[in-house]
C-alpha cells in the first residue's frame, strides 16, 4: 500500500509539472478557441474505440459516464496511462510530420459509503500546438508578405466523480471538473509580432445515469446517459506588441462550451469459458449554438458514433497465458464541430488493444493503438497513429488472512 501511494503521488506531481510543457497535438485545427479538445478517456476501453457511456463493469475506473463507477468495499483503484502520437499532415503541395508523448491520465477510486463510489484524478482537457505560414498581398500591389501563426499550451482537468446506487439496477452520478492552464498565440509579420497569453480557470459539471441488469447467469446488459450544460468560459488575456514594446494586461475575452448529450449500450456475455463484450456509444455536442471567434471558420453540431468489442478466450481455466488476455477491437466516426471555408471536417478510425492480467487479476496492463484520419474537401488531412499504454491496480483493503 505504501508503495502504491508513493507511486501515485509521484506520477501526479509529474503530471502537474509537465501538463503545460507537453502537448497532445500538433494539429492546425487547434488554432481557435480553447484548442483541440481532448475527449479521450485513456483507460481499459481504449482498444474498444473508447466506448463506456453504457458500460457497467465493477472494479473499473470508467470515467466516460460518472454513474458507471462501481467499486467494491475492499478495493482501492489506481489508474495511470501514457500515450504517444505520430501524425502526418498533408496538402496538395507538401507533407509534414509530428510526434509527441506524455502522461495522459492519473486517477484513483474507492468506495467511501455503502452505496457511494468516488474517483478523482487528472486528464488533459485541450491542447494547442501549431505553426502555420501563409501569405497576403500588399494592398494596392502584386507583392506578397508572409504571416506566421504559432500556438502553444493547453488546459488540464482535475476531476472528482461520484456514483450513487439509488435502486438495485440504477446508478446516478455527477462529475465536477476544474479546468485550468494557459494558451499562447502569436501572429508575426516580418520582425513584428503580437503575442497573446490567455489564462483559463473554470469549474464544470456533468451528470450521468446508468441501468444494469443480469438477464441470466451468463448475460449482463447495461445502458447509460450523460448530460453537460452549456458553459461560458472567461479567458484572461495578456497581450504584448514587439513593435512598440507595449503590453496590455487583464483584458478579457469569452468563449463557450456547448450543451452535450451521450448515450450508450453494452452487452456482456459468457459463452462456455469465454467472456465477450459489445459496446456502442453515441455523443452529440450542440456546437451549432456557439459563435466562432474566427470569421473563416464556424461551429456546427458534432456527432460521434463508436462501437467496440472484446473477448477473453478462456477466463476460467486457461491452458496458457494467451487464453486469459482480453483482445479488443473498435471503430468510430465523427462529424466534428468545424466548418472551414465552407468545408466540413470529419474524423474516422479503427482501434485495437490487449489487456494483460497480473497477480490474480488485481493488476492489469493495457496496450492499444488508434489508427485514424481527419479530412475534408480542400482541407489539411491528418493521418495519425496513437499508442496508449497504462496500468490499473486494484489494492485489496481490510482483508484478514487465515494463513500466512
SULVEN-V135695 format. One record per helix or strand. SS is the DSSP state (@ for helix, = for strand). FROM is the first residue (numbers start at 1). TO is the last residue. Records with the same first field share a line. If there is no record, write none. Layout:
# SULVEN-V135695
SS=FROM-TO  FROM-TO
This chain:
# SULVEN-V135695
@=2-18  28-30  46-48  66-68  287-289  321-324
==36-37  75-90  95-113  116-127  130-137  144-167  170-189  192-216  219-228  231-241  247-257  260-271  274-285  297-299  302-312  326-340  343-358  363-375  381-396
